[in-house]
Amino acid sequence: MAEAKGLSKPVKMKNDLAEFLGAAELPRTEITKKLWDYIKANKLQTKTENGKPENAGKFIVADAKLLPIFKNTKSTSKSGKVTDLTHMKEGQTINMMQMASVVGANIE
């Protein structure tokens, strides 16, 4: 069987994410899928920044379980855009486009 490569290759996760997902290693695609499954199951999407959860929209509301994972995120994209969620509080939101930064910041 061929070795998994790219996004299918399992990566080691940092403690907060590993505890949340119940695994030490998963492919990035599976990490993202499981995060989205949790977000949708718990109706943590909203149409407005820092709005109340309404299970639809492009913003993700940080609950007590997601907050430690989000707070691990401080990164700079290739274009120079900084994503710093280290001071985030429960109930605040991130844009769904920041999910890649969150996943990237929580793997080793």
Residue, then its C-alpha position, 0 to 999 in steps of 0.5 A: m500500500a502506498e504511503a500517504k502524502g500531502l493532505s492525506k498524510p497523518v500529522k501530529m497534533k498539539n495537546d489541545l487539539a489532540e484531546f479535543l479530537g481524541a487522537a494524537e495523529l490525523p490527516r489535515t483533511e480529517i482534522t478539518k472535517k471533525l472540527w466542522d462536524y463539531i461546529k455544525a452539530n453544536k450550531l456554532q455558526t453565525k452570519t455576523e461577526n461576534g453574533k449569536p450562534e444561529n447555525a448558518g453563516k461564515f463566522i464560527v463562534a468560539d465555545a469553551k471547547l474550541l477556545p483553547i484550540f483557537k487561542n493557539t493560533k498566531s501565524t503570518s500568511k505568505s501575503g503577510k496577513v497576521t492571524d492572532l487569536t491568542h487573546m480571543k474570548e468565549g463567544q467571539t468569532i473567527n471567519m471560516m477562512q481562518m480555519a486553515s490557520v487554526v489547523g496549521a497552528n495546532i499541528e507539529 
